[in-house]
Structure formats: C-alpha cells, structure tokens
C-alpha cells in the first residue's frame, strides 16, 4: 500500500532533519553484532548474519598472536593464527625481524568421536574478555568450548578445550597426540636455528559418560637452542592470563551510567598494557600488528602511552615507559643531530628512514608528562637531561616564522606535512610548559625556567600566526604552509590547551568534510583514516569544554569499535594495515577519559589538576584506583544543581570534597 502525503513548508524543513536523526540512531544500533554479556565481557551470539570473520591481537611478554576467526556459511568455526616471537630474531635483524609463523591447525578436525571424525560443528557464541571463548555444538549433541590466549610470561600461545557429553549414552573420545617440532633454517636466525613446538596435553582415549566433561589443551611455543624448554600447563597459563587481565580491570576503573563506555575503557586497558615484551634491552612496549615488536617509537611509546601508564599503576608499564625514554636518551649528542624515530631489535639498532619527524618534540612531551604524573623525583632527575636536550633541539629547529621545522610528521610522508607542521610545534609548546612545572620541583635554575615559559608564550603566538587559517570555510588551522584542505591533526592544539580557534576547529572536525563512519578522515576528500587522530580529537574537544559534542561522538565511536563488525579495540588505520589492533591506540583511547572527561593534568611531582567534564545525560562518573605521585585514590564526580561535586577518596581513608562550576579546575596536592 502506498500513502501519499501533502508536505507543508514546515514539514519540508523538518523531515530531512528527522530522517537524518533517525538514520544516525538506527545506524549505531544496526552495526552491533556484539553485546555486553557481563562485566568486561562482550559476546557474539551467532544468528543468520553469517558468514562473518574478524581478527584480534593478544600479547604476552614473549609472544604475540593475531587470531583470524569467524563463522562460515554453514555455521562452522574457522580460525588461523599468526604467532610472533619477538625475541627470536631473524636476519636481517631489522624492524620486522621477529620470527613469525602462521598455523591453520585445529585439533577438533583430528579428534574422533565413536571412531569417526567430527561431522558438524555449529558455533553458538564467541566471547572476548582478554581471552577468546568459543562455544559450539559437535554432531548436534556434544558441547565444545575453546579458550584461546597467549601465555603471560612464556614464549607460548595456548588453546584449552572442553567437551561435555549431552547425549544419554556413553561416547568414546580419542584425542590425538599431536606433538610436532619445527626446526628453522639456522642461517636465517640471529641466534641460529629456533625450535617451534606444538604440544597436546591430555591426549588419549576416553569413555565419556552422559553430562561428564573432558578437557585437553594445545600449546604453540618457540625457543632458542640454548634455552631450557619449559613444561607448559595450559590450564595454569589460562589462570595466569585471567589474573593479569583482572589486574588491569581492577585498576584505573571508569564507572558511569554508560555500560558501553565503561566496557570499552576496560578493554582498551588490556590491549595497552599487555603489549610489553621482555627483551634483552629491558621491557619494551611494542605496537604489534605482525610488524612492530621488541622496538619503540617516539610517537607510539614516548608520546602516546608513556604519559598514560603512571595512572594505571602497572609497574611493568612504568618500567617500559622509563626504559623507552632512557633508550632515546642514549642518542643525545653535542651536535644536536636528530634522535632516531625508532629503536629496534631489542635496543640494538635504530630506524630513521623518514628523517626527523618531530621526534624530539614527541619525546620531550611524553617524558615530561610521564615524569610529572609518576611523581618519582629520582626518575624525573634521570629524565631531565633528555627533556632538556629535546627542548634545545626543537629550539634550534625553529624557523624564521617562529615554528618548529621537521622533515615529516608521524605519518612519515604518507600525507604531506611541509617543512613545518602543526603537530610538532604544538607538542613542543606543551613540553615547554611541562618542563617549567617539572623544573620547579627539581630546583632547576629560575632563569632557565623563565626562558622556557617565554619560549612557550612565543610558540603559542607563532602557532596562531603561522598555522591559523580559514580552510573550507572553517576558522581553524592549516597543517603546514601551502595546505589548503582540512586535516585531522588540526585537533592537536586543543589537547595542549590552545583554544584560540576551538569553535572553528571543532566544527571542522565534526563536519562532513572530516567525520566519517570510522571517525576522522586523515584529510578531507580521502577515505584513509588513522584512529590516533580521532582519539586525540575526542580528548581535545573535552579539554576545550565542549562536552556534549565530544560525548556524542565518543559514544558513537566506542560503540562501533567495541560492538560493531571489528572488535574490541581501537585500530591503527585503513586501508593500510587492515585495521590492526596496535597497542598504543588503546592507550590514546584511555587518555580521552583521564585527560578529557576528568581533565587530569600533572602540575608538579606531587600535584594534579582536575577539570571534570560531566555530560548532561549523566548524574555521576567515577575514576577509581587512580595512581599518581605514589598515591592511589578515587575521583567521584556528581551533579548538584548547576554545579559539580567532586570527591577525592584516598586509600588512607582521607576524603577531600569540592563543589565547583563546570569548567573549573581543582589543584590537588598529593
């Protein structure tokens, strides 16, 4: 039946808006393949939307695995896994020289039930909670559960299986002894030949009574010839992995009325913190993505995650951050030649193929914020020479227009950045401000700190004068001299407290020119996106006090990444890399909450500024077990009429209460 309506002028105006509103709302719901099924658990209950495949990366101190999994047209489970051993180095020993192997083996294909191979597997659900749990039915009557995870400390990836006999008769299960050993070519390994072992635990023939359970496990491990091969108990390794994930979940806990944001934040902590490798060069946080291990970058590690780890209170994360800064410090030099962009191969080599990307600004920015938040005077003293050197390097790179020049930016020439870009100068500005705060607590010369403050003021003015521009009708920034189209990195000034052009910049970021289904396009008119700029933008818009605009886009983005078609973490980029789960992006997601929603900014070794931004739809939000300056405390924010009540609860039972206007900062002495 067709209905014909006569539309008045008012209806002509309202109808497109209503349709757009409904479309946007339905779009978010329609994308959800996954649901939140418990505390920090998401589940895909298999329906008729198959086939569908996805991929996820999980890491331990000596291994990482990318699992490509899915459900085929018949409802069966499909999986292959790429296992990376970062400390089994190959030749040439470059950035990508981690021993990597892909396996399509599935022991379920080889078990026998009453003397026959499995006829049919029907997947019922797949869940993520730091481990992958796949629940299926075999032959219509036998319940199968797979649990997939990396070891926390061994160079091993593990799979646990359990079968429950849901028939009314006894059945015979035969699990094969699939113990395989691969020996790699000795001339292709830095340490010669490596041994890869696939081992089955709990194999044999078993009579399984009705409603009884049978369990067995498989491990994939990699070893140097000189190493003692450890016995791998997959049940024990599963317990250790669960305990580690629980540790992440029990620190820096975000709570609000929005279960999606609560859960997305919890998941992001996992990916951020798990991707740390125990190398001969110390703990090294690595991006991952089947490409970047046992190595550090000035952007990913020094700039993105270094400032975050102190809040989490994960000591391995703090050690990895400090270690990264000290590795970069090895390359300070009297001639002020560029510090390398990346230190690779367990700290034994470097990569600087893109030239100076503004790396000194990245390092100074991250190291100063890390030192302030950590609040450890000995560490801060250790890092001060690096911060000082990087600031001097940047100062020497200031051009005639007063901004910092560089060969490229963190995108390394993928998109143009000119001879001086907005990102580098903004990071340098923030680093100068942090150095003033840090230098005071380290009793550095007053004249030196006054000079830093003056240089920060000059840089702020130069950024406005050189980069301030009207692009596509928006009063915002050009990314470099000659840039005539909108770029996603126009958001960076917002993250460092430069709000001169916040209205035009925020309008541009959330306009159809830049905002896409996957967040910000790198450049207007291009389909490429890198999540890092979206994550910076959301943090910056909160910091600028535009809470509702940031909140709406944060909810959309979080829903898509946590419950959509590719879950459960922020991603690197597309089309490059196919939306890999690089670890530092998850750290940037967490910083939307710590530095954006709660407005945390270290202002001394024992002092923290808090500027909470409570969305109108919420009457409370909490950040529990925050770590800073050797203290642990909760931050509770609630609405009282037109003001915000902020309560700081310390583990010592001390409680400090504040009643503030929206946008007001609290200076907390710890």
SVG drawing of the C-alpha trace seen along z (x, -y; Angstrom):
<svg xmlns="http://www.w3.org/2000/svg" viewBox="-2 -36 81 82">
<polyline fill="none" stroke="black" stroke-width="0.4" points="0.0,0.0 1.3,-3.4 0.4,-6.5 0.8,-10.0 1.3,-12.9 1.0,-16.6 4.0,-18.1 3.8,-21.7 6.8,-24.1 7.5,-23.3 7.4,-19.6 9.8,-20.1 12.2,-21.7 11.7,-19.2 11.5,-15.9 15.2,-15.7 16.3,-16.5 14.1,-13.9 15.1,-11.3 18.8,-12.1 18.3,-11.9 16.6,-8.5 19.1,-7.2 22.0,-8.1 20.3,-6.5 19.4,-3.3 22.8,-3.1 24.5,-2.8 22.2,0.0 22.2,1.9 26.0,2.1 26.0,4.1 27.0,7.6 28.2,8.0 26.6,7.4 27.9,6.7 27.2,10.0 28.9,9.5 31.5,7.4 34.1,6.6 32.8,9.3 31.4,9.0 29.6,11.8 28.5,12.5 25.6,14.9 25.6,16.4 22.5,15.6 21.8,15.6 24.3,12.8 26.9,15.2 29.5,15.7 31.5,13.2 35.2,13.0 37.3,10.8 40.8,10.6 42.2,9.7 45.7,9.4 46.7,10.7 50.1,10.5 52.4,11.7 55.9,10.8 57.5,13.2 54.8,13.8 52.0,12.2 49.3,13.8 46.9,12.4 43.9,14.7 41.7,14.5 38.5,16.2 34.9,16.4 31.8,18.4 31.3,19.7 28.1,20.1 27.3,23.4 27.8,22.1 31.2,23.8 34.2,22.2 37.1,21.0 40.5,19.9 44.0,19.3 46.6,17.8 49.8,15.8 52.2,16.3 55.1,13.8 58.1,14.5 59.7,11.0 62.9,12.3 63.6,14.9 65.3,12.5 65.7,13.3 68.2,12.0 68.3,9.1 67.7,8.0 65.5,5.0 62.2,3.6 60.2,6.6 62.7,9.4 60.6,11.2 60.1,14.9 56.6,15.3 54.6,18.3 51.0,18.9 49.1,22.0 45.7,23.2 45.7,26.3 42.6,27.1 42.8,30.2 39.0,30.5 39.5,31.6 41.5,34.6 39.7,35.9 37.5,38.9 34.0,39.4 33.0,43.0 35.6,43.8 34.7,41.0 35.8,37.5 33.5,34.7 30.7,34.5 29.5,31.0 30.3,28.1 27.7,25.4 29.0,22.3 26.7,20.9 28.7,17.9 32.1,16.2 33.2,14.0 36.1,11.7 37.3,10.8 41.0,10.7 40.7,14.4 38.6,15.7 35.9,18.2 34.2,20.1 31.1,22.2 29.9,24.8 28.0,27.9 29.6,31.0 27.4,33.5 24.3,31.9 24.9,33.3 28.3,32.6 29.1,29.2 32.6,27.8 34.3,24.8 37.5,23.4 39.5,20.8 42.4,19.1 45.1,16.9 48.8,16.1 51.0,17.1 51.8,14.1 55.5,15.0 56.4,17.9 57.0,17.8 53.8,19.7 50.3,19.4 47.7,21.8 44.3,23.3 42.2,25.1 39.3,27.4 36.5,29.0 33.8,31.4 30.6,32.2 28.6,35.3 25.0,34.1 23.7,37.4 22.1,40.1 24.8,42.7 28.5,43.2 30.7,42.0 34.3,42.7 36.5,39.6 40.0,40.1 42.3,37.0 45.5,37.4 49.0,36.9 49.8,34.1 53.3,33.2 55.2,31.5 58.6,29.9 59.7,27.5 63.4,26.5 64.1,23.2 66.9,22.6 70.0,21.7 71.4,19.2 68.2,17.1 68.3,16.7 70.4,14.2 70.9,17.0 70.9,19.8 68.2,22.3 65.0,22.0 62.7,24.8 58.9,24.4 56.9,26.9 53.2,27.8 52.2,30.0 49.0,31.6 48.2,32.0 45.6,34.6 45.6,36.7 44.4,40.3 41.2,42.4 38.4,41.6 35.0,43.0 32.8,40.0 29.6,40.7 26.5,38.5 26.9,34.9 30.5,35.5 33.4,33.3 36.7,34.0 39.4,31.3 42.7,31.1 45.0,28.4 47.4,27.4 50.4,25.1 52.5,23.5 55.9,22.4 59.2,21.1 62.7,21.5 66.3,20.7 68.6,23.8 70.3,22.5 67.1,22.1 65.7,24.6 62.4,25.7 59.7,25.2 56.8,27.6 53.6,25.8 50.5,26.3 47.8,24.7 45.3,24.6 47.9,22.8 48.6,20.4 44.9,19.6 44.7,18.8 47.7,16.5 46.3,14.7 42.9,14.3 44.7,12.9 46.6,10.4 43.5,9.2 41.8,8.9 44.7,6.8 44.2,4.4 40.5,4.4 40.8,3.6 43.0,0.5 42.0,-2.8 38.4,-1.8 36.0,-4.0 32.3,-3.9 29.4,-5.8 25.8,-5.2 27.0,-4.2 27.9,-0.5 29.5,-0.7 32.0,-3.4 32.7,-1.6 33.5,1.7 35.4,0.1 37.7,-1.6 38.3,1.7 39.1,3.4 41.5,0.6 43.5,1.0 44.1,4.7 45.5,4.0 47.5,1.1 49.2,2.9 49.6,6.5 51.8,5.4 55.1,5.2 57.9,7.5 60.7,8.7 63.7,8.1 67.4,8.1 67.1,4.3 64.6,4.3 60.8,4.1 59.7,2.6 56.2,1.6 55.5,2.5 52.8,1.6 52.3,5.1 50.3,5.7 52.5,8.6 55.2,6.0 56.4,3.9 57.9,5.8 60.8,5.5 61.2,1.9 60.0,-1.5 58.9,-4.6 59.0,-8.3 55.2,-8.6 53.7,-5.3 55.7,-4.7 57.1,-8.1 54.2,-10.3 51.1,-8.1 51.3,-5.6 54.2,-6.9 52.1,-9.6 49.3,-7.1 50.9,-4.3 51.5,-6.0 47.7,-6.5 47.2,-2.7 49.7,-1.8 51.0,1.2 54.7,1.4 55.7,3.2 54.1,0.4 56.0,-2.2 59.3,-0.3 58.7,0.0 57.9,-3.8 61.0,-4.8 63.1,-2.3 61.9,-3.8 62.9,-7.3 66.3,-6.1 66.8,-4.3 66.2,-7.5 68.5,-9.3 71.4,-7.2 71.3,-9.2 71.6,-12.6 74.6,-14.3 76.6,-17.5 76.0,-18.3 72.2,-18.1 71.7,-15.6 68.2,-14.1 67.3,-11.4 66.2,-8.3 62.5,-7.8 62.7,-4.2 65.0,-2.0 64.6,1.6 65.8,5.2 65.7,5.3 67.5,1.9 70.5,3.0 69.7,0.9 67.8,-2.1 65.4,-3.2 65.3,-6.8 64.1,-6.2 61.7,-9.1 64.2,-11.6 63.3,-14.0 59.5,-13.5 59.4,-16.0 60.7,-13.1 62.4,-15.3 59.1,-17.2 57.3,-13.9 59.9,-12.6 60.0,-15.8 56.2,-16.0 55.9,-12.4 58.9,-12.2 57.9,-15.4 54.3,-14.3 55.4,-10.9 57.8,-12.2 55.2,-14.6 52.5,-12.0 54.8,-9.3 55.9,-11.7 59.2,-9.9 61.9,-12.5 64.8,-10.1 63.2,-9.1 62.4,-12.7 66.1,-13.7 67.1,-10.8 64.9,-12.1 65.6,-15.8 68.7,-15.8 66.7,-14.1 63.9,-16.6 66.4,-19.5 68.2,-18.2 65.0,-17.7 63.8,-21.2 67.1,-22.6 67.0,-20.5 63.5,-21.9 64.6,-25.4 67.4,-25.1 64.8,-23.9 62.6,-27.0 62.3,-28.7 62.0,-32.4 58.3,-32.2 58.8,-31.0 57.6,-27.4 59.5,-24.1 60.6,-22.6 61.0,-18.9 61.4,-16.6 58.0,-14.9 55.5,-14.0 54.4,-10.7 52.7,-9.7 56.2,-9.6 55.3,-11.1 52.0,-9.2 50.3,-12.6 52.1,-16.0 53.4,-17.8 55.5,-20.5 58.7,-21.8 57.0,-22.7 53.8,-21.0 51.2,-22.0 51.6,-18.8 55.4,-19.2 55.1,-22.8 52.1,-22.0 53.9,-19.2 56.9,-21.4 54.7,-24.0 53.3,-21.5 56.7,-20.1 57.9,-23.6 55.0,-24.1 55.6,-20.7 59.3,-21.5 58.5,-24.6 56.4,-22.6 58.9,-19.8 61.9,-22.1 60.4,-23.9 60.2,-20.7 63.7,-19.7 65.0,-23.1 66.3,-23.9 67.7,-27.5 64.9,-30.1 66.3,-31.8 66.2,-28.6 62.5,-28.1 61.6,-31.7 63.2,-31.2 61.1,-28.1 58.0,-30.0 58.9,-32.8 59.5,-30.3 56.2,-28.6 54.4,-32.0 56.3,-32.8 55.4,-29.4 51.7,-29.9 51.7,-33.2 53.7,-31.7 51.3,-28.8 48.4,-31.2 50.2,-33.5 51.7,-30.8 49.1,-28.0 45.9,-29.9 43.9,-29.9 40.4,-29.6 40.2,-26.2 37.0,-25.1 35.1,-27.9 36.3,-27.0 38.3,-29.3 40.9,-26.7 44.5,-25.8 46.4,-24.8 48.6,-21.9 51.6,-23.2 52.4,-26.1 50.6,-25.5 47.9,-23.2 44.5,-24.1 42.3,-21.2 41.2,-20.1 43.5,-17.7 42.5,-15.7 45.6,-16.8 44.1,-20.3 42.8,-18.8 46.3,-18.8 46.3,-22.4 43.1,-21.5 45.0,-18.7 47.7,-21.1 45.5,-23.9 45.4,-26.1 41.8,-27.1 42.1,-30.3 40.3,-28.6 38.4,-26.0 34.9,-26.8 36.0,-26.6 38.3,-23.7 35.6,-21.6 33.1,-22.5 35.6,-21.3 36.4,-18.1 32.8,-17.0 31.8,-18.3 31.0,-16.0 34.4,-17.1 36.3,-15.1 34.0,-13.0 33.2,-9.5 31.7,-6.2 35.1,-5.4 35.9,-8.7 38.1,-11.3 39.4,-11.0 43.1,-11.9 42.3,-14.6 39.0,-15.9 38.2,-14.1 40.2,-11.0 38.9,-7.7 42.0,-6.9 41.6,-7.1 44.1,-6.6 42.3,-6.2 45.0,-8.1 43.8,-11.5 40.2,-10.6 41.4,-9.7 43.4,-13.0 40.4,-14.9 37.9,-13.5 40.3,-14.2 40.9,-17.7 37.2,-18.6 36.5,-17.5 39.5,-19.6 38.1,-22.6 34.9,-22.3 32.7,-21.2 31.5,-18.2 28.3,-17.4 29.9,-17.5 32.7,-15.3 30.3,-13.0 28.1,-12.2 31.0,-11.4 32.7,-9.3 29.6,-7.2 29.3,-6.6 33.0,-5.7 33.1,-3.5 30.0,-1.6 31.4,-0.9 34.8,0.3 33.5,2.3 30.3,3.9 30.4,3.4 32.0,5.5 35.6,5.3 36.1,5.5 37.0,4.9 39.8,2.3 40.7,-1.0 42.6,-0.3 45.6,-1.6 44.4,-2.6 42.6,-1.8 43.3,-0.8 46.9,-0.4 47.3,2.5 43.7,3.5 42.7,2.0 45.3,3.7 45.0,3.6 48.1,1.6 48.5,1.2 49.3,-2.5 45.9,-3.5 44.2,-1.8 46.3,-4.0 45.1,-7.0 41.6,-5.9 42.1,-5.7 43.5,-9.2 40.2,-10.5 38.8,-9.6 41.8,-10.5 42.7,-13.8 39.5,-14.6 36.5,-13.7 38.3,-14.1 40.7,-16.7 43.8,-15.3 46.9,-17.3 50.0,-16.8 51.3,-20.2 54.1,-19.0 55.7,-15.9 53.1,-15.9 50.3,-17.9 47.5,-17.2 45.0,-19.5 41.5,-18.0 38.9,-19.7 35.9,-17.3 33.5,-17.5 30.3,-15.7 27.9,-15.1 24.4,-16.4 22.9,-13.0 24.9,-11.7 24.4,-12.5 27.8,-10.9 31.1,-9.5 33.9,-7.9 37.6,-7.0 38.6,-4.6 42.1,-3.5 43.9,-6.3 47.7,-6.2 49.8,-9.3 52.8,-10.5 52.9,-7.3 49.3,-7.7 46.1,-5.8 42.7,-7.5 39.2,-7.6 37.7,-10.6 33.9,-10.8 32.1,-13.5 28.3,-14.1 25.9,-16.9 24.4,-19.1 22.0,-21.6 24.1,-23.6 27.5,-22.6 29.7,-19.6 30.5,-17.9 34.0,-16.3 35.1,-13.9 38.6,-12.5 39.0,-9.4 42.4,-8.2 43.4,-4.7 44.3,-6.2 40.6,-7.0 41.2,-10.7 38.4,-12.3 38.6,-15.8 35.4,-17.4 34.9,-20.2 31.9,-22.0 32.8,-23.7 31.3,-25.2 31.6,-23.3 35.0,-24.0 36.7,-24.9 39.9,-23.2 40.9,-21.7 44.5,-21.8 45.1,-18.6 48.3,-18.4 49.1,-14.7"/>
</svg>
